[in-house]
């Protein structure tokens, strides 16, 4: 117990450079602080009529310790201990010369000084100061009582003061040691842990030579070190002296080798931040049988970057397992979709096949190709077909600056979709259309027949049954919107559907419904805020979306309303100006929202950010003779209303 207490109270003998510099600075500040007591005590003595010259003389005598200590001691801790005695001495002088009604208040200065001594981060300084003040109180009480109190105090009064000094001293000791361990002594901890880590690294490296990771260092010219793990040689072959890491990678991936060599050259130039450049080095290389992940750690010599540690991991089997798991999840999602909504699955397969055919047609303009690929990605995303979403997203990246569809990309898209559709057609058989008739509609027709309805009336109702009810489409979009909201952490979104019994020709409207998915996704992704944001704006945590269809005169009106953040027209205007789009009027500003490539997102995601979704909506609406209108209130809601003439869409 005593040993642990002494270890706590007495600091380690070694003084680090950081602690020495810190104490030197604190000691300089303390000397200035002590010197300020000379005029202070003289002023107190003057006001209390206790002798100005005597106060100055005794103060200068007490200050001799702090002034001489830096010359007498090399160890900065010894200097601070002298300061501990001097501080209490100055407090005693303040009490002595502060005679009168306020003398008792002067005692608080002892506690202030004890607290200030914590900055030296040495418990011994606190102990010395506490001992000084206790001895001062006891000795002067016995020899010169008026120096302590302006009343006839008992020994118990002195004892109470001493007890409080001890209590504060105990707290100050704990704070001082904590300060040392957390700040000044941290360098000792780091050194000890670094030494331990070096010992552990030796053992760890021996172990990692026998597992699936490779380790090697190279200098900024790319020259490999002679020390490396066995796995590295297994993947890249024997390494000859002065061999460069780019030559190793070149056996698997020429492009990755060139990127790594260029990255090392930039590191050697020392212009851009090291962390930024390391993130731009190749992270994965793969061929038909091997996939390797690369990680890079900087190594510094004399505070300058000298080498890079390259960590290589074989992820071949992990990627294969993840691919298999992804395909299994995807298969399950498709199976559930087909069982839950076979007609919807049929529509998706037909519409997606039509998009692929249109995108790869020789006469399709490139901007339209991008729209079709984006629409295909959106449709697959709503059904959680992860592999197709990823494929379309990567295809969009490759086509971002293209002016025509490369033959290789065309073949890749057709092959990918063909394999995808063949697989599911084989599982679910031939995809046939289904008529949607509710029990209420069937009962109503039977009643009409029983009541002798004219054959023309019956025929017209049967003809209507060949049309697709918009209720099916809207409910499907509603379910997909809820799923997307959960995936984007938007919470449990309330989706209301008002179909008003509208039925439309399936084939004629299929392209429209494919593009309308962009509007639904925008409402969830761009429109609705996260639950926390909604609460901050005094909104219900659950977002609200309304989907509707209604016939007004000769028009079919399709609407979607969300109670989200609304459209920031200022941001739309800024992005339009960047792209050279005229936005001088409100009409031009509204039209700019539908321009291909205009987006308010800085980085495209799998769900949005390409700026082609609304362009696809406008294109199909114009082809069907319709128009799109947007009404929005910033911070409150957005309504998208699409009007299409029934005779144009039939």
C-alpha positions as CSV (number, residue, x, y, z in Angstrom):
1,X,0.0,0.0,0.0
2,X,2.8,2.4,1.0
3,X,4.7,1.5,-2.1
4,X,1.8,2.2,-4.4
5,X,1.2,5.5,-2.6
6,X,4.8,6.6,-3.1
7,X,4.7,5.5,-6.7
8,X,1.7,7.7,-7.2
9,X,3.2,10.7,-5.4
10,X,6.7,10.6,-6.8
11,X,7.1,11.1,-10.6
12,X,9.4,8.9,-12.7
13,X,12.9,10.2,-12.6
14,X,13.3,10.6,-16.4
15,X,12.2,14.0,-17.7
16,X,11.2,14.0,-21.3
17,X,12.0,16.9,-23.7
18,X,8.3,17.8,-23.8
19,X,8.0,18.0,-20.0
20,X,11.2,20.0,-19.7
21,X,10.0,22.6,-22.3
22,X,6.6,22.7,-20.6
23,X,8.0,23.3,-17.1
24,X,10.5,25.9,-18.4
25,X,7.6,27.9,-19.9
26,X,5.5,27.5,-16.7
27,X,8.4,28.5,-14.5
28,X,8.9,31.7,-16.5
29,X,5.2,32.5,-16.2
30,X,5.3,31.7,-12.4
31,X,8.2,34.2,-11.9
32,X,6.3,37.0,-13.5
33,X,3.3,36.0,-11.3
34,X,5.4,36.1,-8.2
35,X,7.0,39.5,-9.1
36,X,3.5,41.0,-9.4
37,X,3.0,40.3,-5.6
38,X,5.5,43.1,-4.7
39,X,3.2,46.0,-5.7
40,X,0.1,44.0,-4.6
41,X,1.3,43.4,-1.1
42,X,2.6,47.0,-0.8
43,X,-0.8,48.2,-1.8
44,X,-2.6,45.9,0.8
45,X,-0.2,47.1,3.5
46,X,-0.9,50.8,2.6
47,X,-4.7,50.3,2.8
48,X,-4.5,48.4,6.1
49,X,-1.8,50.7,7.6
50,X,0.4,47.7,8.4
51,X,3.7,49.1,7.0
52,X,4.4,49.5,3.3
53,X,8.2,49.3,3.6
54,X,8.1,46.3,5.8
55,X,5.7,44.6,3.3
56,X,8.1,45.4,0.4
57,X,11.1,44.1,2.3
58,X,9.5,40.8,3.3
59,X,8.0,40.3,-0.2
60,X,11.4,40.8,-1.8
61,X,12.9,38.4,0.7
62,X,10.3,35.8,-0.2
63,X,10.8,36.4,-3.9
64,X,14.5,35.6,-3.6
65,X,13.7,31.9,-3.8
66,X,11.9,32.0,-7.2
67,X,14.6,34.3,-8.6
68,X,17.6,32.2,-7.4
69,X,16.1,28.7,-8.0
70,X,16.5,28.7,-11.8
71,X,20.2,29.5,-11.3
72,X,20.7,27.0,-8.5
73,X,18.9,24.0,-10.0
74,X,19.1,22.4,-13.4
75,X,16.2,20.1,-12.8
76,X,13.0,22.0,-13.6
77,X,11.0,19.9,-11.0
78,X,13.3,21.2,-8.2
79,X,12.6,24.8,-9.3
80,X,8.8,24.2,-9.1
81,X,9.1,22.8,-5.6
82,X,10.9,26.1,-4.5
83,X,7.9,27.9,-6.1
84,X,5.6,25.8,-4.0
85,X,7.2,27.2,-0.8
86,X,7.4,30.7,-2.1
87,X,3.7,30.7,-3.1
88,X,2.6,29.8,0.4
89,X,5.0,32.3,1.8
90,X,3.4,35.1,-0.3
91,X,0.0,33.9,0.8
92,X,1.1,34.2,4.4
93,X,2.4,37.7,3.9
94,X,-0.9,38.7,2.3
95,X,-2.8,37.5,5.4
96,X,-0.2,39.2,7.7
97,X,-0.4,42.6,6.1
98,X,-4.1,42.4,5.3
99,X,-5.1,43.2,8.9
100,X,-8.6,44.4,9.6
101,X,-12.2,43.2,8.8
102,X,-11.1,41.6,5.5
103,X,-8.2,39.6,6.9
104,X,-10.2,36.4,7.1
105,X,-11.0,36.7,3.4
106,X,-7.3,36.7,2.7
107,X,-7.0,33.1,3.8
108,X,-8.8,32.0,0.6
109,X,-5.7,33.0,-1.3
110,X,-4.0,30.0,0.2
111,X,-6.5,27.8,-1.5
112,X,-6.2,29.7,-4.8
113,X,-2.5,29.3,-4.8
114,X,-2.7,25.5,-4.0
115,X,-5.0,25.2,-7.0
116,X,-2.7,27.1,-9.3
117,X,0.3,24.9,-8.3
118,X,-1.5,22.1,-10.2
119,X,-0.1,23.4,-13.5
120,X,3.3,22.0,-12.5
121,X,1.8,18.5,-12.6
122,X,3.9,17.3,-9.7
123,X,2.2,16.0,-6.5
124,X,5.4,16.7,-4.5
125,X,4.9,20.5,-5.2
126,X,1.5,20.3,-3.7
127,X,2.7,18.3,-0.6
128,X,5.5,20.9,0.0
129,X,3.1,23.8,-0.3
130,X,0.5,22.1,2.0
131,X,3.2,21.4,4.6
132,X,4.4,25.0,4.4
133,X,0.9,26.5,5.0
134,X,0.1,24.1,7.9
135,X,3.4,24.8,9.6
136,X,2.8,28.5,9.0
137,X,-0.6,28.4,10.7
138,X,0.6,26.4,13.7
139,X,3.8,28.4,14.3
140,X,2.3,31.8,13.9
141,X,-0.7,30.9,16.0
142,X,1.7,30.1,18.8
143,X,4.0,33.1,18.4
144,X,2.0,35.9,16.7
145,X,-1.7,35.2,16.7
146,X,-2.8,38.5,15.2
147,X,-0.9,37.6,12.1
148,X,-3.5,34.9,11.4
149,X,-6.9,36.1,12.6
150,X,-8.4,39.4,13.6
151,X,-10.3,37.8,16.4
152,X,-9.4,35.6,19.4
153,X,-9.3,32.3,17.6
154,X,-9.0,29.0,19.3
155,X,-6.7,26.1,18.4
156,X,-9.8,24.5,16.8
157,X,-10.1,27.4,14.3
158,X,-6.6,26.8,13.2
159,X,-7.2,23.1,13.0
160,X,-10.3,23.6,10.8
161,X,-8.2,25.7,8.5
162,X,-5.5,23.1,8.4
163,X,-8.1,20.3,7.6
164,X,-9.5,22.2,4.7
165,X,-5.9,22.8,3.4
166,X,-5.3,19.0,3.6
167,X,-8.6,18.2,1.8
168,X,-7.8,20.6,-1.0
169,X,-4.2,19.4,-1.1
170,X,-5.4,15.8,-1.6
171,X,-7.6,16.8,-4.5
172,X,-4.8,18.9,-6.0
173,X,-2.3,16.0,-5.7
174,X,-4.7,13.7,-7.6
175,X,-5.3,16.3,-10.3
176,X,-1.5,17.0,-10.6
177,X,-0.7,13.3,-11.1
178,X,-3.6,12.8,-13.5
179,X,-2.4,15.8,-15.5
180,X,1.1,14.3,-15.6
181,X,-0.1,10.9,-16.7
182,X,-2.5,12.2,-19.3
183,X,-0.3,14.9,-20.8
184,X,3.3,15.3,-19.7
185,X,3.9,11.6,-19.1
186,X,2.2,10.5,-22.2
187,X,5.5,10.5,-24.0
188,X,6.8,7.8,-21.6
189,X,3.7,5.7,-22.2
190,X,4.1,6.0,-26.0
191,X,7.7,5.0,-25.8
192,X,6.9,2.0,-23.7
193,X,4.1,0.9,-25.9
194,X,6.2,1.4,-29.1
195,X,8.8,-0.8,-27.7
196,X,6.2,-3.4,-26.9
197,X,4.7,-3.1,-30.3
198,X,8.0,-3.7,-31.9
199,X,8.4,-6.9,-30.0
200,X,4.9,-7.9,-31.0
201,X,5.5,-7.0,-34.6
202,X,8.3,-9.5,-34.9
203,X,6.1,-12.3,-33.6
204,X,3.2,-11.1,-35.7
205,X,5.2,-11.0,-38.9
206,X,6.4,-14.6,-38.3
207,X,2.7,-15.6,-38.0
208,X,1.5,-13.7,-41.0
209,X,4.1,-15.3,-43.2
210,X,2.0,-18.4,-42.9
211,X,-1.4,-16.9,-43.6
212,X,-3.1,-15.2,-46.6
213,X,-1.5,-11.7,-46.3
214,X,1.6,-10.4,-48.0
215,X,3.8,-7.6,-46.6
216,X,6.6,-5.7,-48.3
217,X,8.0,-2.2,-48.2
218,X,9.3,-0.1,-51.0
219,X,11.0,3.3,-51.3
220,X,9.5,6.2,-53.2
221,X,11.2,4.9,-56.4
222,X,9.3,1.7,-56.0
223,X,12.3,-0.4,-55.2
224,X,11.3,-3.4,-53.0
225,X,13.0,-4.2,-49.7
226,X,14.6,-7.5,-49.2
227,X,12.4,-8.3,-46.3
228,X,8.8,-9.4,-47.1
229,X,6.3,-12.1,-46.3
230,X,6.3,-15.5,-48.0
231,X,2.8,-14.8,-49.4
232,X,4.1,-11.9,-51.5
233,X,6.6,-14.2,-53.3
234,X,3.9,-16.8,-53.8
235,X,1.7,-14.4,-55.7
236,X,4.3,-12.4,-57.6
237,X,7.2,-14.9,-57.9
238,X,10.8,-14.5,-56.8
239,X,12.0,-10.9,-56.3
240,X,15.4,-10.0,-57.6
241,X,17.6,-7.2,-56.1
242,X,16.5,-3.7,-57.0
243,X,13.3,-5.0,-58.4
244,X,10.4,-2.4,-58.4
245,X,6.9,-3.1,-57.2
246,X,5.4,-1.9,-60.5
247,X,7.1,-4.8,-62.2
248,X,5.5,-7.2,-59.8
249,X,2.0,-5.8,-60.4
250,X,2.6,-5.7,-64.2
251,X,2.4,-9.5,-64.3
252,X,-1.3,-9.2,-63.3
253,X,-2.5,-5.8,-64.3
254,X,-0.6,-3.3,-66.5
255,X,-2.9,-0.4,-65.7
256,X,-2.6,-0.9,-62.0
257,X,1.2,-1.0,-62.3
258,X,1.3,2.3,-64.1
259,X,-1.1,3.9,-61.6
260,X,1.1,2.7,-58.7
261,X,4.3,4.0,-60.3
262,X,2.7,7.4,-61.0
263,X,1.4,7.6,-57.4
264,X,4.9,6.9,-56.0
265,X,6.3,9.7,-58.2
266,X,3.7,12.1,-56.7
267,X,4.6,11.0,-53.2
268,X,8.3,11.7,-54.0
269,X,7.4,15.2,-55.3
270,X,5.8,15.9,-51.8
271,X,3.3,18.4,-53.2
272,X,-0.1,16.9,-52.3
273,X,-1.0,15.4,-48.8
274,X,0.4,11.9,-48.3
275,X,-2.9,10.5,-47.1
276,X,-4.7,11.7,-50.2
277,X,-2.1,10.2,-52.5
278,X,-2.2,6.8,-50.7
279,X,-6.0,6.6,-51.2
280,X,-5.5,7.1,-54.9
281,X,-3.1,4.1,-55.3
282,X,-4.6,0.9,-56.8
283,X,-6.7,-0.9,-54.2
284,X,-7.5,-4.1,-56.1
285,X,-6.1,-6.1,-59.0
286,X,-7.6,-9.2,-60.4
287,X,-7.5,-11.7,-63.2
288,X,-9.6,-14.7,-64.0
289,X,-8.3,-16.7,-61.0
290,X,-6.9,-14.3,-58.4
291,X,-8.2,-11.1,-56.7
292,X,-5.8,-9.1,-54.4
293,X,-6.6,-6.1,-52.2
294,X,-3.9,-3.6,-51.6
295,X,-3.5,-1.3,-48.6
296,X,-0.7,1.2,-48.0
297,X,0.9,2.7,-44.9
298,X,3.4,5.5,-44.9
299,X,6.8,5.0,-43.2
300,X,8.7,8.1,-42.1
301,X,12.4,8.6,-41.4
302,X,13.5,11.8,-39.7
303,X,10.0,13.2,-40.1
304,X,10.2,12.7,-43.9
305,X,8.3,10.0,-45.9
306,X,10.8,7.5,-47.0
307,X,9.0,4.2,-47.6
308,X,5.5,2.7,-48.1
309,X,4.4,-0.5,-46.5
310,X,2.3,-2.5,-48.9
311,X,-0.2,-4.9,-47.4
312,X,-1.7,-7.4,-49.9
313,X,-4.7,-9.6,-49.1
314,X,-6.0,-12.5,-51.1
315,X,-9.8,-11.8,-51.4
316,X,-10.5,-14.3,-54.2
317,X,-12.6,-16.6,-52.1
318,X,-14.3,-13.8,-50.1
319,X,-15.4,-12.1,-53.3
320,X,-16.7,-15.4,-54.7
321,X,-18.6,-16.1,-51.5
322,X,-20.0,-12.5,-51.5
323,X,-21.1,-12.9,-55.1
324,X,-22.8,-16.2,-54.3
325,X,-24.5,-14.7,-51.3
326,X,-25.6,-11.7,-53.4
327,X,-27.0,-13.9,-56.1
328,X,-28.9,-16.0,-53.5
329,X,-30.4,-12.8,-52.0
330,X,-31.2,-11.5,-55.4
331,X,-32.9,-14.8,-56.3
332,X,-34.9,-14.7,-53.2
333,X,-36.0,-11.1,-53.8
334,X,-37.1,-12.0,-57.4
335,X,-38.9,-15.1,-56.1
336,X,-40.8,-13.1,-53.5
337,X,-41.6,-10.3,-56.1
338,X,-42.9,-12.9,-58.6
339,X,-45.0,-14.7,-56.0
340,X,-46.3,-11.5,-54.4
341,X,-47.0,-9.6,-57.7
342,X,-46.6,-11.9,-60.7
343,X,-48.1,-9.3,-63.0
344,X,-45.6,-6.7,-61.7
345,X,-42.8,-9.0,-62.3
346,X,-44.1,-9.7,-65.9
347,X,-44.2,-6.0,-66.5
348,X,-40.7,-5.4,-65.2
349,X,-39.2,-8.1,-67.4
350,X,-40.9,-6.9,-70.5
351,X,-40.2,-3.2,-69.8
352,X,-36.6,-3.9,-68.9
353,X,-36.1,-6.0,-72.1
354,X,-37.6,-3.2,-74.1
355,X,-35.2,-0.7,-72.5
356,X,-32.2,-2.9,-73.3
357,X,-33.4,-3.3,-76.9
358,X,-33.9,0.5,-77.3
359,X,-30.5,1.3,-75.7
360,X,-28.6,-1.0,-78.0
361,X,-30.5,0.0,-81.2
362,X,-28.2,1.5,-83.8
363,X,-30.2,4.7,-84.3
364,X,-30.6,5.5,-80.6
365,X,-28.9,8.8,-79.7
366,X,-26.3,8.7,-76.9
367,X,-28.3,10.8,-74.5
368,X,-31.3,8.5,-74.9
369,X,-29.0,5.5,-74.3
370,X,-27.9,7.0,-71.0
371,X,-31.6,7.6,-70.1
372,X,-32.5,4.0,-70.9
373,X,-29.6,2.6,-68.8
374,X,-30.5,4.9,-65.9
375,X,-34.1,3.9,-66.1
376,X,-33.1,0.2,-66.2
377,X,-30.9,0.7,-63.1
378,X,-33.8,2.4,-61.3
379,X,-36.3,-0.4,-62.2
380,X,-33.8,-3.0,-61.0
381,X,-33.2,-1.1,-57.9
382,X,-36.8,-1.0,-56.9
383,X,-36.8,-4.8,-57.1
384,X,-33.5,-5.0,-55.2
385,X,-31.6,-6.7,-58.1
386,X,-28.2,-5.7,-56.7
387,X,-26.1,-7.2,-59.4
388,X,-27.9,-5.5,-62.2
389,X,-27.9,-2.2,-60.3
390,X,-24.2,-2.4,-59.9
391,X,-23.7,-3.4,-63.5
392,X,-25.8,-0.4,-64.8
393,X,-24.1,2.0,-62.4
394,X,-20.6,0.9,-63.6
395,X,-21.9,1.2,-67.2
396,X,-23.0,4.7,-66.5
397,X,-19.6,5.6,-65.2
398,X,-18.0,4.2,-68.4
399,X,-20.5,6.1,-70.6
400,X,-20.3,9.4,-68.7
401,X,-18.1,11.1,-71.3
402,X,-18.9,8.8,-74.3
403,X,-20.5,10.2,-77.5
404,X,-21.6,6.9,-78.8
405,X,-22.2,3.4,-77.3
406,X,-19.0,1.3,-77.8
407,X,-19.6,-2.1,-79.4
408,X,-18.0,-3.8,-76.4
409,X,-20.4,-2.1,-74.0
410,X,-23.3,-3.0,-76.2
411,X,-22.3,-6.6,-76.2
412,X,-21.8,-6.6,-72.5
413,X,-25.2,-5.1,-71.8
414,X,-27.0,-7.4,-74.1
415,X,-25.2,-10.5,-72.8
416,X,-25.7,-9.5,-69.1
417,X,-29.4,-8.9,-69.5
418,X,-29.9,-12.0,-71.7
419,X,-28.3,-14.2,-69.1
420,X,-30.3,-12.5,-66.4
421,X,-33.7,-12.8,-68.1
422,X,-33.1,-16.3,-69.3
423,X,-32.3,-17.5,-65.8
424,X,-35.6,-16.1,-64.3
425,X,-37.7,-17.1,-67.3
426,X,-36.4,-20.6,-66.9
427,X,-37.5,-20.5,-63.2
428,X,-40.9,-19.0,-63.6
429,X,-41.8,-20.3,-67.1
430,X,-43.2,-18.2,-69.9
431,X,-44.1,-14.7,-68.8
432,X,-47.8,-14.0,-69.6
433,X,-49.9,-11.1,-68.9
434,X,-52.6,-11.3,-66.2
435,X,-55.9,-9.5,-66.2
436,X,-56.6,-7.6,-63.0
437,X,-60.3,-7.9,-61.9
438,X,-61.4,-7.2,-58.4
439,X,-64.2,-9.3,-56.8
440,X,-66.3,-6.1,-56.6
441,X,-66.0,-5.5,-60.4
442,X,-66.9,-9.2,-61.1
443,X,-69.9,-9.0,-58.8
444,X,-71.0,-5.8,-60.3
445,X,-70.9,-7.2,-63.9
446,X,-72.8,-10.4,-62.8
447,X,-75.5,-8.3,-61.3
448,X,-75.7,-6.2,-64.5
449,X,-76.1,-9.4,-66.6
450,X,-78.7,-10.8,-64.3
451,X,-80.6,-7.6,-64.6
452,X,-80.6,-7.8,-68.3
453,X,-77.9,-5.3,-69.2
454,X,-77.4,-4.7,-72.9
455,X,-74.7,-6.7,-74.6
456,X,-73.0,-3.5,-75.6
457,X,-72.7,-2.5,-71.9
458,X,-71.4,-5.9,-71.0
459,X,-68.9,-5.8,-73.8
460,X,-67.7,-2.4,-72.9
461,X,-67.0,-3.5,-69.3
462,X,-65.2,-6.6,-70.5
463,X,-63.1,-4.4,-72.8
464,X,-62.2,-2.3,-69.8
465,X,-61.0,-5.4,-68.0
466,X,-58.3,-5.8,-70.8
467,X,-56.9,-2.5,-69.6
468,X,-54.6,-2.3,-66.7
469,X,-55.9,-0.6,-63.5
470,X,-53.6,2.1,-62.3
471,X,-54.3,0.9,-58.8
472,X,-51.9,-2.0,-59.5
473,X,-49.1,0.3,-60.7
474,X,-49.6,2.8,-57.8
475,X,-49.7,0.1,-55.1
476,X,-46.5,-1.4,-56.6
477,X,-44.8,2.0,-56.6
478,X,-46.0,2.5,-53.0
479,X,-44.5,-0.8,-51.8
480,X,-41.2,0.0,-53.6
481,X,-41.2,3.5,-52.1
482,X,-41.5,2.0,-48.6
483,X,-38.7,-0.5,-49.3
484,X,-36.4,2.3,-50.7
485,X,-37.2,4.5,-47.7
486,X,-36.1,1.7,-45.3
487,X,-32.9,1.1,-47.3
488,X,-32.0,4.8,-47.2
489,X,-32.8,5.1,-43.5
490,X,-35.8,7.4,-44.1
491,X,-37.9,5.4,-41.7
492,X,-41.5,4.0,-42.1
493,X,-42.9,6.2,-44.9
494,X,-46.6,6.6,-45.1
495,X,-47.7,6.2,-48.8
496,X,-51.3,6.9,-49.8
497,X,-52.8,5.7,-53.1
498,X,-55.8,7.2,-54.9
499,X,-56.4,5.5,-58.2
500,X,-60.0,6.6,-58.7
501,X,-60.7,3.4,-60.8
502,X,-58.6,4.6,-63.7
503,X,-57.6,1.9,-66.2
504,X,-55.1,2.4,-69.0
505,X,-53.7,0.3,-72.0
506,X,-50.9,-1.8,-70.6
507,X,-48.6,-1.8,-73.7
508,X,-49.0,1.9,-74.5
509,X,-48.4,3.0,-70.9
510,X,-45.6,0.6,-70.0
511,X,-42.7,3.0,-71.1
512,X,-44.3,5.8,-69.0
513,X,-44.5,3.7,-65.9
514,X,-40.9,2.7,-66.3
515,X,-39.8,6.4,-66.4
516,X,-42.3,7.3,-63.6
517,X,-40.1,5.2,-61.3
518,X,-37.5,8.1,-61.4
519,X,-40.1,10.5,-60.0
520,X,-40.9,8.0,-57.1
521,X,-37.2,7.6,-56.3
522,X,-36.6,11.3,-56.4
523,X,-39.5,11.8,-53.9
524,X,-37.9,9.4,-51.5
525,X,-34.2,10.1,-52.1
526,X,-34.2,13.9,-52.7
527,X,-37.5,14.9,-51.2
528,X,-38.0,13.2,-47.8
529,X,-35.6,14.1,-45.0
530,X,-34.1,11.7,-42.5
531,X,-36.3,11.3,-39.3
532,X,-34.0,13.4,-37.3
533,X,-34.1,16.3,-39.8
534,X,-37.9,16.1,-39.9
535,X,-38.1,16.4,-36.1
536,X,-35.8,19.3,-36.1
537,X,-38.1,21.1,-38.6
538,X,-41.2,20.2,-36.4
539,X,-42.4,17.5,-38.9
540,X,-43.7,14.0,-38.1
541,X,-40.8,11.6,-38.1
542,X,-42.5,9.5,-40.8
543,X,-42.5,11.1,-44.3
544,X,-45.7,11.2,-46.3
545,X,-46.1,10.4,-50.0
546,X,-49.3,10.5,-52.0
547,X,-49.7,8.7,-55.4
548,X,-52.8,9.4,-57.5
549,X,-54.4,9.0,-60.9
550,X,-57.6,10.7,-62.1
551,X,-59.3,11.4,-65.4
552,X,-60.0,15.1,-65.9
553,X,-61.7,15.8,-69.2
554,X,-59.5,14.3,-72.0
555,X,-56.4,14.1,-69.7
556,X,-55.1,11.4,-67.4
557,X,-53.5,13.1,-64.5
558,X,-50.8,11.3,-62.6
559,X,-49.6,13.0,-59.4
560,X,-47.1,12.4,-56.6
561,X,-46.8,14.6,-53.6
562,X,-44.2,14.4,-50.8
563,X,-44.0,16.5,-47.6
564,X,-40.2,16.7,-47.8
565,X,-37.6,19.4,-48.1
566,X,-38.9,20.9,-51.4
567,X,-36.8,22.0,-54.3
568,X,-34.1,24.5,-53.7
569,X,-34.4,26.6,-56.9
570,X,-31.3,28.7,-56.0
571,X,-29.2,25.5,-56.1
572,X,-30.9,24.4,-59.4
573,X,-30.2,27.9,-60.9
574,X,-26.5,27.7,-59.8
575,X,-26.1,24.2,-61.4
576,X,-27.9,25.3,-64.6
577,X,-25.6,28.3,-64.9
578,X,-22.6,26.0,-64.5
579,X,-23.8,24.0,-67.5
580,X,-24.6,27.1,-69.6
581,X,-28.4,26.6,-69.4
582,X,-30.5,29.8,-69.6
583,X,-32.6,30.4,-66.5
584,X,-33.7,34.0,-66.9
585,X,-37.4,33.2,-66.3
586,X,-39.2,30.9,-64.0
587,X,-40.3,28.8,-66.9
588,X,-36.7,28.3,-68.0
589,X,-35.7,27.5,-64.5
590,X,-38.4,24.8,-64.3
591,X,-37.3,23.3,-67.6
592,X,-33.7,23.3,-66.5
593,X,-34.7,20.7,-63.8
594,X,-35.4,18.3,-66.7
595,X,-32.1,18.9,-68.6
596,X,-29.9,15.8,-69.0
597,X,-26.9,15.9,-66.7
598,X,-28.2,18.5,-64.3
599,X,-28.2,17.3,-60.7
600,X,-27.8,18.9,-57.3
601,X,-25.9,15.9,-55.9
602,X,-22.1,16.2,-55.9
603,X,-21.5,12.4,-56.3
604,X,-23.7,10.0,-58.1
605,X,-25.1,7.1,-56.1
606,X,-26.7,3.8,-57.1
607,X,-30.1,5.5,-56.7
608,X,-29.7,9.0,-58.1
609,X,-27.3,11.8,-59.0
610,X,-26.9,11.3,-62.8
611,X,-29.3,14.0,-63.8
612,X,-31.0,11.9,-66.5
613,X,-34.0,10.6,-64.6
614,X,-36.3,13.6,-65.0
615,X,-35.0,14.0,-68.5
616,X,-36.4,10.5,-69.3
617,X,-39.7,11.5,-67.7
618,X,-40.0,14.6,-69.9
619,X,-39.0,12.7,-73.0
620,X,-41.7,10.0,-72.6
621,X,-44.3,12.6,-71.7
622,X,-43.6,14.7,-74.8
623,X,-43.7,11.6,-76.9
624,X,-47.2,10.8,-75.5
625,X,-48.3,14.4,-76.0
626,X,-48.3,15.2,-72.3
627,X,-46.6,17.7,-70.0
628,X,-45.1,17.9,-66.5
629,X,-45.8,20.5,-63.9
630,X,-44.0,20.9,-60.6
631,X,-45.2,22.8,-57.6
632,X,-42.9,23.1,-54.6
633,X,-42.6,24.9,-51.3
634,X,-39.1,24.9,-49.8
635,X,-39.0,23.0,-46.6
636,X,-42.5,21.8,-46.9
637,X,-43.6,19.8,-50.0
638,X,-43.2,19.0,-53.7
639,X,-46.0,18.0,-56.1
640,X,-45.2,16.6,-59.5
641,X,-48.2,16.5,-61.8
642,X,-48.2,14.8,-65.2
643,X,-51.0,15.3,-67.7
644,X,-51.3,13.0,-70.7
645,X,-54.1,13.1,-73.3
646,X,-56.0,9.8,-73.2
647,X,-56.3,9.6,-77.0
648,X,-52.5,10.1,-77.5
649,X,-51.7,7.4,-75.0
650,X,-54.2,4.8,-76.2
